[in-house]
Amino acid sequence: MTSTVERAFAAALYTDSDPGAAKAAGRAKAAKAVRAAAQGVDTGASLLAADPSADAELDARGREFVRRAWERGWQPADVIRMVVREEGLDAEHVRLAARLIRAETGRYDTLPPRWAAQLADVPDEAPAPTDRFSAATRALELYRLLLRLPPIEPVGPVPGESVTAPVAGDSRALARIRALLAKAEATGYPPEAEALTAKAQELMARHAVDEALLASRAQAKDAPAACRIGVDAPYETAKAVLLDAVATANRCRAVWNSAFGFSTVVGFASDLEVVELLYTSLLVQGDAAMTRAEAEQRAGGRKRTKTFRQSFLAAYAHRVGARLAEVSGEVTGAAGELLPVLVARDVAVTDRAEEMFPETVTTRMRGVTDGAGWDEGTAAAQRARLGRGAGTSTEGQARLRSS
């Protein structure tokens, strides 16, 4: 006998009424698909609301769909990001997704690297109590999204698979880096913030050298890993360029997927951690610097504009990337006899990135047309100037995965 859940799914999920797929065929077909999808969800939700005995099976199927998403390459933070980005879904859908993720991960004694940090950021509130029809509607809308998630490049094992632990890093070095970046974010004096960030990058570069030395002495057979870092709107292209610059300065490679709002960063485990730390800190610092620059512009009688912000962040990313590369290059150049080991690790990272992404394209940022925004962004990244000056190109680049 067909269960209530199966009948509800047949009406709401297993149909060809996919609004996203219909968009390419024109507005009229997309609108028709939206109406058909809504009608299907209403029918399915009515069936579920009338049968309380179906609740346990509905919940179990939700956990199954979460597990399927993991098997297609998605991780907890990725799933939550897609729910947030999906048009028509809201905070209650996010909380339901979070509950399903926590329930499924709770079945395993150990989790892959980086999952614990992702779960710590997952909302821990249960969905708000509501009537049965609304709760069933929310579940079916979320399940539609989970079923539509396509396979993506895996960046690690799924729960239940064996996990190879990376070579242990120096937690004291990472603690010092975090402390420097926290001070840089907290200070209201821009030159101090940028000097602290430069010092953090120097420590990061030395940390990478130390990790390479440790691995070579231990004859460790660790290989490059990968992680995904969210790149959120607005001005996501400039942010992707900033992340690419941070990754490159720290011996990693970043590939941006604009459709899903993240970049995949490939590198050795210890380097991936510092890339995420520095990128997050630089976003905070860049936003603070842009707010100050906009205040000065308003004081001068000019209104804030989207092109000002876009140009500011583009210049900020461009100049910060050059400064990070200078600092990293100075440390690497002093590595002496360890250079062959570092070169070998660079080759391994490049090979792994090309294996994961055999087809990528390079794109140029558009909309960088505000001269004042570019000048202010460059100044924000250059006050604590180190080494040689950077060029004056007003076009950043980011690697994008081809569709």
C-alpha positions as CSV (number, residue, x, y, z in Angstrom):
1,M,0.0,0.0,0.0
2,T,1.3,3.5,-0.9
3,S,2.0,5.6,2.2
4,T,0.6,9.1,2.8
5,V,4.2,10.4,2.5
6,E,4.7,8.7,-0.9
7,R,1.4,10.2,-2.2
8,A,2.4,13.6,-0.9
9,F,5.8,13.4,-2.5
10,A,4.2,12.3,-5.8
11,A,2.1,15.4,-5.8
12,A,4.7,17.9,-4.5
13,L,8.2,16.6,-5.3
14,Y,8.3,14.0,-8.1
15,T,7.0,16.3,-10.8
16,D,8.5,18.1,-13.8
17,S,7.3,21.4,-12.5
18,D,10.7,22.9,-11.7
19,P,10.6,26.7,-11.8
20,G,14.3,27.0,-12.0
21,A,14.6,24.7,-15.0
22,A,11.7,26.5,-16.7
23,K,13.3,30.0,-16.5
24,A,15.5,29.4,-19.5
25,A,12.4,28.6,-21.6
26,G,10.8,32.0,-20.9
27,R,8.8,33.9,-18.4
28,A,5.5,32.4,-19.3
29,K,6.7,28.8,-18.8
30,A,8.5,29.7,-15.6
31,A,5.3,31.3,-14.2
32,K,3.3,28.2,-15.2
33,A,5.9,26.0,-13.4
34,V,5.7,28.1,-10.3
35,R,1.9,27.7,-10.2
36,A,2.1,24.0,-10.8
37,A,4.7,23.6,-8.1
38,A,2.6,25.5,-5.6
39,Q,-0.4,23.5,-6.4
40,G,1.5,20.3,-5.9
41,V,2.9,21.4,-2.6
42,D,-0.6,22.4,-1.4
43,T,-2.0,19.0,-2.4
44,G,0.9,17.1,-0.7
45,A,0.6,19.3,2.5
46,S,-3.1,18.6,2.7
47,L,-2.5,14.8,2.6
48,L,0.2,15.1,5.3
49,A,-1.8,17.4,7.5
50,A,-4.7,14.9,7.6
51,D,-2.5,12.0,8.7
52,P,-0.5,12.5,11.9
53,S,0.8,9.0,11.6
54,A,2.9,10.1,8.6
55,D,5.0,12.5,10.7
56,A,7.8,10.1,11.7
57,E,8.2,8.9,8.1
58,L,8.2,12.5,6.8
59,D,11.0,13.3,9.3
60,A,13.0,10.2,8.4
61,R,12.8,11.1,4.7
62,G,14.1,14.6,5.4
63,R,17.2,13.1,7.1
64,E,17.6,10.8,4.1
65,F,17.5,13.8,1.7
66,V,20.2,15.5,3.8
67,R,22.3,12.4,3.6
68,R,21.9,12.2,-0.2
69,A,23.0,15.9,-0.4
70,W,26.2,15.0,1.4
71,E,26.8,12.0,-0.9
72,R,26.5,14.5,-3.8
73,G,29.3,16.6,-2.3
74,W,27.4,19.1,-0.2
75,Q,28.3,19.8,3.4
76,P,26.2,21.3,6.3
77,A,27.3,24.9,5.7
78,D,26.6,24.5,1.9
79,V,23.1,23.2,2.5
80,I,22.2,26.0,4.9
81,R,23.7,28.6,2.4
82,M,21.5,27.2,-0.4
83,V,18.3,27.4,1.8
84,V,19.1,31.0,2.7
85,R,19.7,31.8,-1.0
86,E,16.5,30.1,-2.3
87,E,13.8,32.4,-3.3
88,G,10.6,31.8,-1.3
89,L,12.2,30.1,1.7
90,D,12.6,31.9,5.0
91,A,14.2,31.5,8.5
92,E,11.7,28.7,9.4
93,H,13.0,26.6,6.5
94,V,16.6,27.3,7.7
95,R,15.7,26.1,11.2
96,L,14.1,23.0,9.8
97,A,17.1,22.2,7.6
98,A,19.3,22.8,10.7
99,R,17.3,20.4,12.8
100,L,17.5,17.7,10.1
101,I,21.3,18.2,9.7
102,R,21.8,17.9,13.5
103,A,19.7,14.8,13.6
104,E,21.6,13.1,10.8
105,T,25.1,14.0,12.0
106,G,24.1,12.8,15.5
107,R,24.0,9.3,14.2
108,Y,27.9,9.2,13.8
109,D,30.6,8.8,16.4
110,T,33.1,10.8,14.4
111,L,32.7,13.5,11.7
112,P,35.0,14.7,8.9
113,P,37.4,17.6,9.5
114,R,35.8,21.0,9.6
115,W,32.3,19.6,10.1
116,A,32.3,20.5,13.8
117,A,33.0,24.1,13.1
118,Q,30.2,24.2,10.5
119,L,27.7,22.6,12.9
120,A,28.6,25.2,15.5
121,D,27.3,27.8,13.1
122,V,24.1,26.0,12.3
123,P,21.1,27.5,14.0
124,D,20.1,25.4,17.1
125,E,16.5,26.7,17.4
126,A,13.6,24.4,16.5
127,P,11.1,25.6,13.9
128,A,8.4,27.6,15.5
129,P,5.2,25.7,16.4
130,T,2.5,26.1,13.7
131,D,-0.5,24.3,12.3
132,R,0.0,21.0,10.6
133,F,-0.7,22.2,7.0
134,S,1.9,25.0,7.4
135,A,4.5,22.7,8.9
136,A,3.9,20.1,6.1
137,T,4.2,22.9,3.4
138,R,7.5,24.1,4.9
139,A,8.9,20.5,4.9
140,L,7.9,19.8,1.3
141,E,9.3,23.2,0.1
142,L,12.6,22.4,1.8
143,Y,12.6,18.8,0.4
144,R,12.1,20.1,-3.1
145,L,15.3,22.1,-2.8
146,L,17.3,19.2,-1.3
147,L,16.3,16.9,-4.1
148,R,17.3,19.5,-6.8
149,L,20.8,20.0,-5.4
150,P,23.1,18.7,-8.2
151,P,26.4,16.8,-7.6
152,I,29.3,19.1,-6.9
153,E,33.0,18.4,-6.4
154,P,33.5,16.7,-3.0
155,V,35.9,18.4,-0.6
156,G,36.2,15.6,1.9
157,P,34.6,12.4,3.2
158,V,31.0,12.1,4.3
159,P,30.1,10.9,7.9
160,G,30.8,7.3,8.2
161,E,33.8,7.2,5.8
162,S,37.3,6.7,7.1
163,V,39.1,10.0,7.9
164,T,42.9,10.5,7.5
165,A,44.1,13.0,10.0
166,P,46.5,15.7,8.7
167,V,49.8,16.4,10.3
168,A,49.2,18.3,13.5
169,G,49.9,22.0,13.3
170,D,51.2,24.4,15.9
171,S,48.2,25.6,17.7
172,R,50.2,28.4,19.4
173,A,51.0,29.9,16.0
174,L,47.3,29.8,15.0
175,A,46.4,31.4,18.3
176,R,48.8,34.3,17.7
177,I,47.4,34.8,14.2
178,R,43.8,34.9,15.5
179,A,44.8,37.3,18.2
180,L,46.5,39.7,15.7
181,L,43.5,39.6,13.4
182,A,41.1,40.2,16.3
183,K,43.1,43.3,17.2
184,A,43.1,44.5,13.6
185,E,39.3,44.2,13.5
186,A,38.9,46.0,16.8
187,T,41.1,49.0,16.3
188,G,39.7,52.2,15.0
189,Y,43.0,53.3,13.6
190,P,43.4,52.1,10.0
191,P,47.3,52.1,9.8
192,E,47.4,49.9,13.0
193,A,44.8,47.5,11.6
194,E,46.8,47.1,8.4
195,A,50.1,46.7,10.2
196,L,48.6,44.0,12.4
197,T,47.2,42.2,9.3
198,A,50.6,42.3,7.6
199,K,52.1,40.8,10.7
200,A,49.5,38.1,10.7
201,Q,50.3,37.3,7.1
202,E,54.0,37.1,8.0
203,L,53.1,34.6,10.7
204,M,50.9,32.7,8.3
205,A,53.7,32.4,5.8
206,R,56.2,31.2,8.5
207,H,53.5,28.8,9.8
208,A,53.3,27.3,6.2
209,V,57.1,26.9,6.1
210,D,57.1,25.3,9.5
211,E,54.3,22.9,8.5
212,A,56.2,21.9,5.4
213,L,59.4,21.3,7.4
214,L,57.4,19.2,9.9
215,A,55.8,17.1,7.2
216,S,59.2,16.5,5.4
217,R,60.9,15.4,8.7
218,A,58.0,13.1,9.6
219,Q,58.0,11.9,5.9
220,A,54.2,12.4,6.1
221,K,52.3,11.5,3.0
222,D,49.6,14.1,3.5
223,A,48.0,15.4,0.3
224,P,46.2,18.7,-0.5
225,A,42.7,18.9,0.8
226,A,39.9,21.4,-0.1
227,C,37.2,23.4,1.6
228,R,34.4,25.7,0.6
229,I,34.1,29.3,1.8
230,G,30.9,31.3,1.3
231,V,31.1,34.3,-1.0
232,D,27.9,36.3,-0.3
233,A,26.2,39.1,-2.1
234,P,26.4,42.0,-2.5
235,Y,29.6,42.7,-4.5
236,E,30.4,39.0,-4.5
237,T,32.8,39.3,-7.5
238,A,35.1,41.7,-5.6
239,K,34.9,39.4,-2.5
240,A,35.8,36.4,-4.7
241,V,38.8,38.3,-6.0
242,L,39.8,39.1,-2.4
243,L,39.5,35.4,-1.4
244,D,41.6,34.4,-4.5
245,A,44.3,36.8,-3.5
246,V,44.4,35.5,0.1
247,A,44.5,31.9,-1.1
248,T,47.3,32.6,-3.6
249,A,49.4,34.4,-1.0
250,N,49.1,31.4,1.3
251,R,50.0,28.7,-1.3
252,C,46.4,27.7,-2.1
253,R,44.1,27.9,-5.1
254,A,40.6,29.2,-5.2
255,V,37.9,28.5,-7.7
256,W,34.7,30.5,-7.5
257,N,31.2,29.1,-8.2
258,S,29.0,32.2,-8.6
259,A,25.8,30.1,-9.1
260,F,26.1,28.6,-5.6
261,G,27.8,31.4,-3.8
262,F,31.0,29.8,-2.7
263,S,34.6,29.4,-3.6
264,T,36.4,26.0,-3.3
265,V,39.9,26.5,-1.9
266,V,42.5,23.8,-2.5
267,G,45.6,23.5,-0.3
268,F,47.2,21.7,2.6
269,A,45.0,21.5,5.7
270,S,47.0,24.0,7.8
271,D,47.0,26.6,5.0
272,L,43.2,26.2,4.4
273,E,42.6,27.2,8.0
274,V,44.7,30.4,7.8
275,V,43.1,31.4,4.5
276,E,39.6,31.3,6.0
277,L,40.8,33.2,9.1
278,L,42.5,36.0,7.1
279,Y,39.7,36.3,4.4
280,T,37.0,36.6,7.1
281,S,39.1,39.3,8.9
282,L,39.8,41.2,5.8
283,L,36.1,41.3,5.0
284,V,35.4,42.9,8.4
285,Q,38.2,45.4,8.0
286,G,37.2,46.2,4.4
287,D,33.6,46.9,5.4
288,A,34.8,49.1,8.3
289,A,37.1,51.0,6.0
290,M,34.4,51.4,3.3
291,T,32.0,52.8,6.0
292,R,34.5,55.4,7.0
293,A,35.2,56.3,3.4
294,E,31.5,56.7,2.7
295,A,31.1,59.0,5.7
296,E,33.8,61.2,4.3
297,Q,32.2,61.2,0.9
298,R,28.8,62.3,2.5
299,A,30.6,65.0,4.4
300,G,31.9,66.3,1.1
301,G,28.4,66.4,-0.3
302,R,28.5,63.2,-2.3
303,K,25.8,60.4,-1.8
304,R,26.7,56.8,-1.4
305,T,26.5,54.8,-4.6
306,K,26.6,51.2,-5.6
307,T,29.4,51.9,-8.0
308,F,31.5,53.5,-5.2
309,R,31.2,50.4,-3.0
310,Q,32.0,48.1,-5.9
311,S,35.0,50.1,-7.0
312,F,36.2,50.4,-3.4
313,L,36.1,46.7,-2.7
314,A,37.7,45.9,-6.1
315,A,40.6,48.2,-5.3
316,Y,40.8,46.9,-1.8
317,A,41.1,43.3,-3.0
318,H,43.6,44.2,-5.7
319,R,46.0,46.1,-3.4
320,V,45.6,43.7,-0.4
321,G,46.5,40.8,-2.7
322,A,49.7,42.6,-3.8
323,R,50.7,43.4,-0.2
324,L,50.0,39.8,1.0
325,A,52.1,38.5,-1.9
326,E,55.0,40.8,-0.9
327,V,55.0,39.6,2.7
328,S,54.6,35.9,1.8
329,G,57.4,36.2,-0.9
330,E,59.8,37.7,1.6
331,V,59.3,34.9,4.1
332,T,59.4,32.2,1.4
333,G,62.6,33.7,-0.1
334,A,64.3,33.3,3.2
335,A,63.4,29.6,3.5
336,G,66.7,28.5,1.8
337,E,67.1,24.8,1.6
338,L,63.4,24.2,2.3
339,L,62.5,25.8,-1.1
340,P,62.3,22.4,-3.0
341,V,59.8,21.1,-0.4
342,L,57.7,24.3,-0.8
343,V,57.8,24.0,-4.6
344,A,56.8,20.4,-4.4
345,R,53.8,21.3,-2.2
346,D,52.8,24.1,-4.7
347,V,52.9,21.6,-7.5
348,A,50.8,19.2,-5.6
349,V,48.2,21.9,-4.8
350,T,48.1,23.0,-8.5
351,D,47.7,19.4,-9.7
352,R,44.9,18.7,-7.2
353,A,43.0,21.9,-8.2
354,E,43.3,21.0,-11.9
355,E,42.1,17.5,-11.1
356,M,39.1,18.8,-9.3
357,F,38.4,21.6,-11.8
358,P,39.7,20.6,-15.3
359,E,37.7,23.4,-16.9
360,T,37.8,26.9,-15.4
361,V,37.5,30.3,-17.0
362,T,39.0,33.6,-15.9
363,T,36.6,36.6,-15.7
364,R,37.2,40.3,-15.2
365,M,35.2,42.3,-12.8
366,R,32.6,44.7,-14.2
367,G,31.3,47.9,-12.9
368,V,34.6,49.2,-11.5
369,T,34.0,52.7,-12.8
370,D,34.1,55.0,-9.8
371,G,37.4,56.7,-9.5
372,A,36.9,58.0,-6.0
373,G,35.8,54.5,-4.8
374,W,39.0,53.0,-6.4
375,D,41.3,55.6,-4.8
376,E,39.7,55.1,-1.4
377,G,39.8,51.3,-1.6
378,T,43.5,51.4,-2.6
379,A,44.3,53.8,0.2
380,A,42.5,51.6,2.7
381,A,44.7,48.7,1.8
382,Q,47.9,50.6,1.3
383,R,48.3,52.9,4.4
384,A,50.8,50.5,6.0
385,R,52.7,50.1,2.8
386,L,55.3,47.3,2.6
387,G,58.0,46.8,-0.1
388,R,57.5,47.9,-3.7
389,G,54.3,49.6,-4.8
390,A,51.6,47.8,-6.7
391,G,50.4,48.6,-10.2
392,T,47.4,50.7,-11.0
393,S,45.3,48.3,-12.9
394,T,41.6,48.7,-12.1
395,E,40.6,45.2,-13.2
396,G,40.6,42.3,-10.7
397,Q,40.4,38.7,-11.7
398,A,38.8,35.6,-10.2
399,R,38.8,32.0,-11.4
400,L,35.4,30.7,-12.1
401,R,34.2,27.2,-12.6
402,S,32.8,26.9,-16.1
403,S,29.2,25.9,-16.5
